[in-house]
Structures are given as C-alpha cells and as structure tokens.
Amino acid sequence: MLENFFKLSANKTTVRTEVVAGITTFVAMAYIIFLNPAILSLTGMPNQGVFLATIITAVVGTLIMGLFANLPYALAPSIGMQAFFTYTIVFAFGYTWKQALGVVFLVGLIDVIITLSKVRSIIVKSIPDQLKHAIAAGIGVFIAYIGLKNAGFLNFIVDGGNIVTLNDKAYHAGQAVSAPHGINSILGNGSVTPEIATFNNPTVLLALIGFVLLLILVVAKIKGAFLISVIATTIIGIPMGVTNTHIAKSDSLFHAFGELGKVFGAGVGPDGLWSMFTSVHSVVVVILVVLSMGLSGLFDAVGTFIGTGIQSGIFSEADIKEFYEGEGFKSKMDRGLVADTFGTMVAGLTGTTNVTTFIESATGIQAGGRTGLTSVVVAIGFLLSSFAAPLINVVPGVATAPILVMVGIMMMNEFRQIDWDDVEIAIPAFFTSIFMAFSYSISYGIAAGFIFYIVVKLASRKWNEISPVIWIITFFFLMNFVMLAIL
C-alpha cells in the first residue's frame, strides 16, 4: 500500500529510509514548538494556545505536502514571519494580534488564488533574482538582530530606554509605546547610547551559554542541534534561577485546548481582519503587509525547493522548467507550493503565523527521504509533541534567542548570490537587506529595495527592464509612506 501510494521504488527509497528521514527532520525542527509561542506571546497571545495552534498548523500543512505533493518537506510557522507578525504588524503598525491573524489568513487565501491561477509564476519571473536574494538575506539580518536583543546582548538607551523607529513607535520591554521625538531621537539630537550587556545578569549569562552551546552543536553537525540546545539551556537555567520549574495545573494539555479556543478563528472574527478596513490608510497598510508577507513566503518556499531538491534529484530540470513555463499542476514544485499556501490559510484560522517549507527538511533529505512518507512521519512527530504542553511555560525566553541568531547567520549566505561589484545591483540590495533590521520592519526593507531599484534603473536609462509587477508593488509601498506622512 505504502509502496504504491508514495511510489517508493520509483524514487529509489524504502519505508525504513523514509521513517528515519522523517524522524531526522522532526528532531531538527521540533524547536519551533517552543520558539513560536515565545515570540508570539509578546503580543499578548496566550502561550499554550499558540503552542497547540503551531502543532495543528504544522501537522495539517505537512500532511498536505506529503499526501498531495508526495514531497519530503515539512511545514511549520516561519521564523521570519514570527518576527514580522510581532515586531512589524503588532508593535510597529499598532494592530492587535487578532487583526494580525486576520492578515495571515488573507495572505493564505490570496496565495491560494494566485497559486491556483499561476499568477505566482508571473511574480517569480518578474522580480530580479538579486532582489530575491537580498530579501532572504535581509530577513536573516532582522532575525539575528531580534535574537541578539532578546538575549540581552544588544541594548540601546534612547529617550529613557526606548528604541525609536521610523513610524514614531518605540519598543520598550517588548511593547510598543509612543515616541514623542520620533525619528529625530535617532538622527537629530544624538541621544542614542549603546549599552554593553551586563554578564553578571543571570539571564544574559544563560543566553550566552546557550549560544556557545548551540554554536558548538551546529559546527559539530549534531543532528537536532536546535532542540538539544533549548533543552540543555533550560536545564542549565534551573540552578541559575532563570528557568521556571513550577508546573501548574493550568499548564496541562487540557488547559492548552482551552487557550486554543481564544486564538482559533480569532483572525476572521469581528475583532480580526474585518476591523482593519476602517480607513483608506488601513486598507493601504493591509495591502502593504499582504504583499510583503506573500512575497517573502513565496521566495522562501521556492528557494528551499530549488536549494535542496535539485542536487538530491527530488526535482529534475524538466520539473523546474514545467514550474516556470507550464500550465496546471504537473510539476512537483507546483503541488508543493499549493501545500505551502494552504498551510498559511490554516495558520490564520488556527491562531499562528504564516507557514513555510522548513530548510531543516534538508536534514531528512540527506538521510535519504525522497517521498511524502517522510512528511507523514514528521506530522506524526508533531502530533505526539502536543503532550509537551506542560513544558511550554518552563522554557525561558533566552533559551530560544540563540536560535534566532543562528538562523539569521545561516540565512545570510544569500549575500553570496549578490554581485556587489555592480552598483546597479548593490544599491537596491543594500537597502532591501540592511534596512529591514535598521527600520525594524521587513515591509520597509522590501519597500526601500524596490524603490531604489526603480531609481537606479531610471538613472541608468534602463527603465524598460522594470517589470509591471515591480511598478505596481512599488506604487502601493509609496502610497503607504504618503499616508504615514499626512495622517
């Protein structure tokens, strides 16, 4: 039965190999069940509700990938989109987490439509590869920056301890507050003072220990390095007084299902997506966020497929050509993107951020995984992990901070694909990637890159190289900046 359904012999694999590959992938990415609640709970979302939403989304998305696309990839909430959801949509733009969940659902719905209509292949071909690489690298810089701040390694004192950003919001103790002096606090009066991390603080010291441990595990190529580091750091934090060892009755799996009820469907309720369409400015912001999330997710998935699937033989050159030029869903990559987009729509409904095809799937592929049976095994692993609900409030936040830094470092390999000697490429690539971290917003980074791409092309009299898609997307970004200026 398994042989016929997953075509094991045709893909030169066996049931045993697929099971081992699935277990390998699950162990490599299981850290997400701790990291996702840690980041999203900063917005006020119930920790355990996010935990179960993460598991449900990962199970559903990964099963679609395995059973529909017959591919050995696993899906789960994206780390980049966690940061986007928390620090951009909620903290920077000032929306509630329910509204942010509504945007996630809308992104998934639109992605499904453009995927089924093949519009997404037009988008993929219209945006220069250099900008795609810059977006991926920029998200890496952004994630690493957040990880360093969450660990306590990087602090700035601005107007009494606030970090001020472009839209006159300040981040203080993980919350957005008013910034009376706005961007002038950074550019005008010189009131920004770097504060060196105090390593006599047990929380900061634990984060340092966790990062060194994770670095050793990654360099030594230990399977499941991220998960091992979270567990080890949590244990080390017990004698240091950082880890909360008290497991209350309210931390049970039964209670977690009650918390799930608070986030499940909240994004499409009256306080969710529909409450955002109250003004022209809000509509423009929604369009901006949908574009940014959609583009980031699309390039992330395609990049993972191409980066891991060609050398392993999962995707042939003919399959990739069919993806870019063909119609319908004959290519494996087409079906994989369908799974990815449906997963994001499920995420918005259940109560978490956009899903992505995890690069950790490469560990299972290296172990021999070639079919959807690998993904089914991963989904079973996530399902069983729901029994870890009582441990969610035990893991300290600094145990997950080193993961953000390490993932950011790994994503920066995209910088290698950018031709920095060509100034026409370097300028928009710089603003796309670096501006994400400096502005604390993935949206602003993409916007800056697209705007300067057009400026550069016009200055070099190559306006005919600018695709209509770039013009349309840039128009909406500019509309958002105009709205911010006049409202």
C-alpha positions as CSV (number, residue, x, y, z in Angstrom):
1,M,0.0,0.0,0.0
2,L,2.7,2.5,1.0
3,E,4.8,1.4,-2.0
4,N,2.0,2.2,-4.5
5,F,0.8,5.4,-2.9
6,F,4.2,7.1,-2.4
7,K,5.9,5.4,-5.3
8,L,8.9,4.3,-3.2
9,S,10.6,2.2,-5.7
10,A,10.3,4.8,-8.4
11,N,12.0,7.3,-6.1
12,K,14.7,4.7,-5.1
13,T,13.8,4.6,-1.4
14,T,12.3,2.3,1.2
15,V,9.9,2.5,4.1
16,R,12.7,2.3,6.6
17,T,14.7,5.0,5.0
18,E,11.6,7.3,4.8
19,V,10.8,6.7,8.5
20,V,14.4,7.5,9.6
21,A,14.4,10.6,7.4
22,G,11.1,11.8,8.9
23,I,12.4,11.4,12.4
24,T,15.6,13.2,11.5
25,T,13.6,16.2,10.1
26,F,11.3,16.3,13.1
27,V,14.1,16.4,15.6
28,A,15.8,19.1,13.6
29,M,12.8,21.4,13.6
30,A,10.9,20.5,16.8
31,Y,12.4,23.6,18.4
32,I,9.7,25.6,16.6
33,I,7.0,24.4,19.1
34,F,8.9,26.3,21.8
35,L,10.2,29.3,19.8
36,N,6.8,30.2,18.2
37,P,4.9,30.7,21.4
38,A,7.8,32.6,22.9
39,I,7.8,35.2,20.2
40,L,4.0,35.5,19.5
41,S,3.1,35.6,23.2
42,L,4.9,39.0,23.3
43,T,1.8,40.4,21.5
44,G,-0.5,39.2,24.3
45,M,-1.5,35.9,22.7
46,P,-2.0,33.0,25.1
47,N,1.2,31.0,25.2
48,Q,-0.3,27.5,25.2
49,G,-2.9,28.4,22.7
50,V,-0.1,29.4,20.3
51,F,1.6,26.1,21.1
52,L,-1.3,24.0,20.0
53,A,-2.0,26.2,17.0
54,T,1.6,25.7,16.0
55,I,1.3,21.9,16.2
56,I,-2.1,21.8,14.4
57,T,-0.8,24.0,11.6
58,A,2.4,22.0,11.2
59,V,0.5,18.7,11.1
60,V,-2.1,19.9,8.6
61,G,0.4,21.6,6.3
62,T,3.0,18.8,6.4
63,L,0.3,16.2,5.7
64,I,-0.8,18.2,2.6
65,M,2.8,18.3,1.5
66,G,3.2,14.6,2.0
67,L,-0.1,13.2,0.8
68,F,-0.9,15.7,-2.1
69,A,2.6,16.7,-3.3
70,N,4.4,13.5,-2.3
71,L,7.4,15.5,-1.3
72,P,9.7,15.0,1.8
73,Y,9.3,18.6,3.1
74,A,7.8,19.7,6.4
75,L,5.9,22.9,7.1
76,A,5.6,25.0,10.2
77,P,5.2,28.6,11.2
78,S,8.1,30.7,9.7
79,I,10.6,32.3,11.9
80,G,10.8,35.3,9.7
81,M,7.1,35.7,9.7
82,Q,7.0,35.4,13.5
83,A,9.2,38.5,13.7
84,F,7.1,40.2,11.0
85,F,3.9,39.4,12.8
86,T,5.1,40.6,16.3
87,Y,7.5,43.4,15.6
88,T,6.0,44.9,12.4
89,I,2.3,44.3,12.3
90,V,1.6,44.5,16.1
91,F,4.4,46.6,17.6
92,A,5.2,48.9,14.7
93,F,1.9,49.3,12.9
94,G,-0.1,49.2,16.1
95,Y,-2.6,46.5,15.2
96,T,-3.9,43.8,17.6
97,W,-2.8,40.2,17.4
98,K,-6.3,39.3,16.3
99,Q,-6.1,41.7,13.4
100,A,-2.6,40.3,12.6
101,L,-4.0,36.8,12.5
102,G,-6.7,38.1,10.0
103,V,-3.9,39.3,7.8
104,V,-2.2,35.9,7.9
105,F,-5.5,34.3,6.8
106,L,-5.9,36.8,4.0
107,V,-2.3,36.2,2.8
108,G,-3.0,32.5,2.7
109,L,-6.3,33.0,0.8
110,I,-4.7,35.3,-1.8
111,D,-1.7,32.9,-2.1
112,V,-4.0,30.0,-2.8
113,I,-5.8,32.0,-5.5
114,I,-2.6,33.2,-7.2
115,T,-1.1,29.8,-6.9
116,L,-4.1,28.0,-8.5
117,S,-4.2,30.7,-11.2
118,K,-0.5,30.5,-12.0
119,V,-0.1,34.2,-11.2
120,R,2.6,33.4,-8.8
121,S,4.9,32.1,-11.6
122,I,4.5,35.5,-13.2
123,I,5.5,37.2,-10.0
124,V,8.5,34.9,-9.5
125,K,9.8,35.7,-13.0
126,S,9.1,39.5,-12.7
127,I,11.2,40.2,-9.7
128,P,15.0,40.1,-10.2
129,D,16.9,37.3,-8.6
130,Q,19.2,39.8,-6.9
131,L,16.3,41.3,-5.0
132,K,15.0,37.9,-4.0
133,H,18.4,37.0,-2.5
134,A,18.5,40.4,-0.8
135,I,15.1,39.8,0.8
136,A,16.1,36.4,2.1
137,A,19.4,37.8,3.5
138,G,17.7,40.8,5.0
139,I,15.2,38.7,6.9
140,G,18.3,36.9,8.2
141,V,19.8,40.2,9.5
142,F,16.5,41.1,11.0
143,I,16.0,37.8,12.8
144,A,19.6,37.8,14.1
145,Y,19.1,41.4,15.4
146,I,16.0,40.4,17.3
147,G,17.8,37.3,18.7
148,L,20.7,39.5,20.0
149,K,18.2,41.9,21.6
150,N,16.1,39.1,23.2
151,A,19.3,37.6,24.6
152,G,20.2,40.9,26.1
153,F,23.5,41.2,24.1
154,L,22.5,44.3,22.3
155,N,20.7,47.2,24.0
156,F,20.3,50.9,23.2
157,I,19.2,53.7,25.5
158,V,17.0,56.2,23.6
159,D,14.8,58.7,25.4
160,G,14.8,56.7,28.7
161,G,15.3,53.2,27.4
162,N,13.2,53.1,24.2
163,I,14.2,52.1,20.7
164,V,12.6,54.5,18.2
165,T,11.8,53.5,14.7
166,L,10.6,55.2,11.5
167,N,6.9,55.4,12.4
168,D,7.4,57.1,15.8
169,K,6.9,54.0,17.7
170,A,9.3,52.8,20.4
171,Y,9.9,49.4,21.8
172,H,10.3,49.2,25.5
173,A,10.3,45.9,27.3
174,G,8.7,44.2,24.3
175,Q,5.9,46.6,23.9
176,A,5.2,49.5,21.5
177,V,4.8,52.9,23.1
178,S,4.7,56.5,21.9
179,A,7.9,58.2,21.0
180,P,7.5,61.9,21.5
181,H,10.6,62.9,19.5
182,G,10.1,60.3,16.7
183,I,12.9,59.6,14.3
184,N,14.7,62.8,15.4
185,S,15.6,60.9,18.5
186,I,18.0,58.8,16.4
187,L,19.0,61.3,13.7
188,G,18.8,64.6,15.3
189,N,19.8,65.0,18.9
190,G,22.4,62.2,19.3
191,S,20.6,60.7,22.3
192,V,21.2,57.1,21.2
193,T,23.6,55.4,23.6
194,P,24.8,51.8,23.3
195,E,24.6,49.8,26.5
196,I,27.0,46.9,26.9
197,A,25.4,43.6,28.0
198,T,25.9,43.0,31.7
199,F,27.0,39.4,32.1
200,N,26.6,39.5,35.8
201,N,22.9,39.2,34.9
202,P,22.0,35.5,35.1
203,T,19.5,35.8,32.2
204,V,22.1,37.3,29.8
205,L,24.7,34.9,31.0
206,L,22.4,31.9,30.3
207,A,21.7,33.3,26.8
208,L,25.5,33.4,26.2
209,I,25.9,29.9,27.5
210,G,23.1,28.8,25.2
211,F,24.6,30.5,22.2
212,V,28.0,29.0,22.7
213,L,26.4,25.5,23.2
214,L,24.4,25.9,20.0
215,L,27.4,27.1,18.1
216,I,29.4,24.0,19.2
217,L,26.5,21.7,18.2
218,V,26.0,23.3,14.8
219,V,29.7,23.4,13.9
220,A,30.0,19.7,15.0
221,K,26.9,19.0,12.8
222,I,25.0,17.3,15.6
223,K,21.5,16.3,14.4
224,G,18.8,18.1,16.3
225,A,21.2,20.8,17.5
226,F,18.5,23.4,17.9
227,L,16.2,21.2,20.1
228,I,19.2,19.9,22.1
229,S,20.3,23.5,22.8
230,V,16.8,24.5,24.0
231,I,16.6,21.5,26.4
232,A,20.1,21.9,27.7
233,T,19.8,25.7,28.2
234,T,16.6,25.2,30.1
235,I,18.2,22.7,32.4
236,I,21.3,24.9,33.0
237,G,18.9,27.7,33.8
238,I,17.5,25.9,36.8
239,P,20.4,26.4,39.3
240,M,20.8,29.9,37.9
241,G,17.2,30.8,38.9
242,V,16.2,31.7,35.3
243,T,14.1,28.6,34.4
244,N,10.7,28.4,35.9
245,T,10.5,24.9,37.5
246,H,6.9,25.3,38.7
247,I,4.4,23.4,36.5
248,A,0.9,24.5,37.5
249,K,-2.3,22.6,36.8
250,S,-3.1,25.4,34.3
251,D,-0.2,24.2,32.2
252,S,-1.9,20.9,31.3
253,L,-2.8,19.8,27.8
254,F,-6.5,20.1,28.8
255,H,-5.9,23.8,29.7
256,A,-4.0,24.3,26.5
257,F,-7.1,23.3,24.5
258,G,-9.0,26.0,26.4
259,E,-6.3,28.5,25.4
260,L,-6.6,27.4,21.8
261,G,-10.2,28.4,21.8
262,K,-9.1,32.0,22.4
263,V,-7.0,32.1,19.2
264,F,-8.8,29.7,17.0
265,G,-10.8,31.7,14.4
266,A,-10.0,35.0,16.1
267,G,-8.4,36.4,13.0
268,V,-11.6,36.1,11.0
269,G,-13.9,37.3,13.8
270,P,-15.4,40.8,14.3
271,D,-12.2,41.9,16.1
272,G,-9.9,40.4,13.4
273,L,-9.4,41.2,9.8
274,W,-12.7,43.0,9.2
275,S,-12.0,45.6,11.8
276,M,-8.9,46.7,9.9
277,F,-10.9,48.2,6.9
278,T,-11.9,51.4,8.7
279,S,-9.9,53.9,6.7
280,V,-8.0,54.4,3.4
281,H,-4.8,54.2,5.4
282,S,-5.7,50.9,7.0
283,V,-6.5,49.4,3.6
284,V,-3.2,50.5,2.1
285,V,-1.3,49.1,5.2
286,V,-3.2,45.8,4.8
287,I,-2.2,45.7,1.1
288,L,1.4,46.5,2.0
289,V,1.6,43.8,4.6
290,V,-0.1,41.2,2.4
291,L,2.4,42.0,-0.4
292,S,5.4,41.7,2.0
293,M,4.3,38.5,3.6
294,G,3.2,37.0,0.3
295,L,6.5,37.8,-1.5
296,S,8.7,36.7,1.5
297,G,6.8,33.4,1.8
298,L,6.8,32.7,-1.9
299,F,10.6,33.3,-2.3
300,D,11.3,31.3,0.8
301,A,9.4,28.3,-0.4
302,V,10.8,28.4,-3.9
303,G,14.3,28.9,-2.6
304,T,14.1,25.9,-0.3
305,F,12.7,23.7,-3.0
306,I,15.4,24.7,-5.5
307,G,18.2,24.7,-3.0
308,T,17.5,21.2,-1.6
309,G,15.6,19.5,-4.4
310,I,17.9,19.7,-7.4
311,Q,21.1,18.1,-6.1
312,S,19.1,15.3,-4.3
313,G,17.1,14.6,-7.5
314,I,13.7,15.3,-6.0
315,F,13.2,18.0,-8.7
316,S,14.5,17.4,-12.1
317,E,15.5,20.2,-14.5
318,A,12.3,19.3,-16.5
319,D,10.2,19.7,-13.4
320,I,11.6,23.2,-12.7
321,K,11.1,24.1,-16.3
322,E,7.5,22.9,-16.1
323,F,7.0,25.1,-12.9
324,Y,8.1,28.3,-14.7
325,E,6.7,27.6,-18.1
326,G,4.0,25.0,-17.9
327,E,0.3,25.2,-17.0
328,G,-1.7,23.3,-14.4
329,F,0.0,21.3,-11.6
330,K,2.1,18.8,-13.4
331,S,5.3,19.7,-11.6
332,K,6.1,18.6,-8.1
333,M,7.1,22.2,-7.2
334,D,3.6,23.4,-8.2
335,R,2.0,20.9,-5.9
336,G,4.5,21.8,-3.1
337,L,3.5,25.4,-3.3
338,V,-0.1,24.5,-3.1
339,A,0.6,22.8,0.2
340,D,2.6,25.8,1.4
341,T,-0.2,28.3,0.6
342,F,-3.0,26.2,2.1
343,G,-0.9,25.8,5.2
344,T,-0.7,29.6,5.7
345,M,-4.5,29.8,5.4
346,V,-4.9,27.1,8.0
347,A,-2.4,29.1,10.2
348,G,-4.5,32.2,10.1
349,L,-7.6,30.2,11.2
350,T,-5.9,28.2,14.0
351,G,-4.0,31.1,15.5
352,T,-0.4,31.4,14.4
353,T,1.8,32.9,11.7
354,N,2.4,32.1,8.0
355,V,3.9,28.6,7.4
356,T,7.0,28.0,5.3
357,T,8.7,25.0,3.9
358,F,11.4,24.5,6.6
359,I,15.0,24.4,5.4
360,E,15.5,21.7,8.2
361,S,13.8,19.4,5.8
362,A,17.2,19.1,4.2
363,T,18.4,17.0,7.1
364,G,15.8,14.4,6.3
365,I,16.6,14.6,2.6
366,Q,20.3,14.0,3.4
367,A,19.1,11.0,5.4
368,G,17.5,9.6,2.3
369,G,14.0,11.0,2.3
370,R,12.5,11.3,-1.1
371,T,8.8,11.0,-0.9
372,G,5.8,12.2,1.1
373,L,6.1,9.3,3.6
374,T,8.9,11.3,5.2
375,S,6.5,14.2,5.7
376,V,3.8,12.0,7.2
377,V,6.3,10.7,9.8
378,V,7.2,14.4,10.6
379,A,3.5,15.2,11.0
380,I,3.0,12.2,13.4
381,G,6.0,13.6,15.4
382,F,4.4,17.0,15.8
383,L,1.1,15.4,16.8
384,L,2.8,13.5,19.6
385,S,4.6,16.6,20.7
386,S,1.3,18.1,21.9
387,F,1.8,16.2,25.1
388,A,4.7,18.6,25.9
389,A,2.2,21.3,26.6
390,P,3.0,21.5,30.4
391,L,6.7,22.3,29.5
392,I,5.9,25.4,27.4
393,N,6.0,27.9,30.3
394,V,9.1,26.2,31.7
395,V,11.4,27.0,28.8
396,P,12.9,30.5,29.4
397,G,12.8,33.0,26.5
398,V,16.5,33.3,26.4
399,A,16.7,29.6,25.6
400,T,15.2,30.3,22.2
401,A,17.1,33.6,21.5
402,P,20.3,31.9,20.3
403,I,18.2,30.0,17.7
404,L,17.1,33.3,16.1
405,V,20.8,34.4,15.9
406,M,21.9,31.2,14.4
407,V,19.1,31.0,11.8
408,G,19.9,34.6,10.9
409,I,23.5,33.7,10.4
410,M,22.6,30.8,8.1
411,M,20.2,32.9,6.0
412,M,23.0,35.4,5.3
413,N,24.5,33.0,2.9
414,E,22.2,34.6,0.4
415,F,24.5,37.6,0.3
416,R,26.9,35.4,-1.7
417,Q,24.5,35.4,-4.6
418,I,24.5,39.2,-4.9
419,D,27.0,40.9,-7.3
420,W,28.2,43.7,-5.0
421,D,30.7,44.9,-7.7
422,D,27.7,46.1,-9.8
423,V,26.4,49.3,-8.3
424,E,23.0,48.9,-10.0
425,I,22.6,45.7,-8.0
426,A,24.4,46.7,-4.9
427,I,22.3,49.8,-4.1
428,P,18.8,48.2,-4.1
429,A,20.2,45.0,-2.5
430,F,21.7,47.0,0.3
431,F,18.6,48.9,1.1
432,T,16.5,45.8,0.9
433,S,18.6,43.7,3.3
434,I,20.1,46.2,5.7
435,F,17.1,48.5,6.0
436,M,15.0,45.6,7.3
437,A,17.0,45.4,10.6
438,F,17.6,49.2,10.9
439,S,13.9,50.0,10.4
440,Y,12.8,47.0,12.4
441,S,10.4,46.1,9.6
442,I,10.5,43.5,6.7
443,S,8.0,45.6,4.9
444,Y,10.1,48.8,4.9
445,G,13.1,46.8,3.8
446,I,11.3,45.4,0.7
447,A,9.8,48.8,0.0
448,A,13.2,50.5,0.2
449,G,14.8,47.9,-2.1
450,F,12.0,48.2,-4.7
451,I,12.0,52.0,-4.7
452,F,15.8,52.2,-5.1
453,Y,15.7,49.5,-7.8
454,I,13.4,51.8,-9.9
455,V,15.5,54.9,-9.2
456,V,18.7,53.1,-10.2
457,K,17.1,51.7,-13.4
458,L,15.8,55.1,-14.3
459,A,19.1,56.8,-13.6
460,S,20.9,54.3,-15.9
461,R,18.2,54.7,-18.6
462,K,17.1,51.1,-18.3
463,W,13.5,51.7,-17.5
464,N,12.5,49.0,-19.9
465,E,14.0,46.4,-17.5
466,I,11.4,47.3,-14.8
467,S,8.6,44.9,-14.9
468,P,4.9,46.0,-14.4
469,V,4.8,43.9,-11.3
470,I,7.6,45.9,-9.7
471,W,5.8,49.2,-10.7
472,I,2.5,48.0,-9.1
473,I,4.1,46.8,-5.9
474,T,6.2,49.9,-5.5
475,F,3.2,52.1,-6.0
476,F,1.4,50.6,-3.0
477,F,4.6,50.9,-0.9
478,L,4.8,54.6,-1.8
479,M,1.1,55.1,-1.1
480,N,1.7,53.7,2.4
481,F,4.6,56.2,3.0
482,V,2.4,59.1,1.8
483,M,-0.3,58.0,4.2
484,L,2.1,57.8,7.1
485,A,3.3,61.4,6.2
486,I,-0.1,63.1,6.0
487,L,-2.1,61.2,8.7
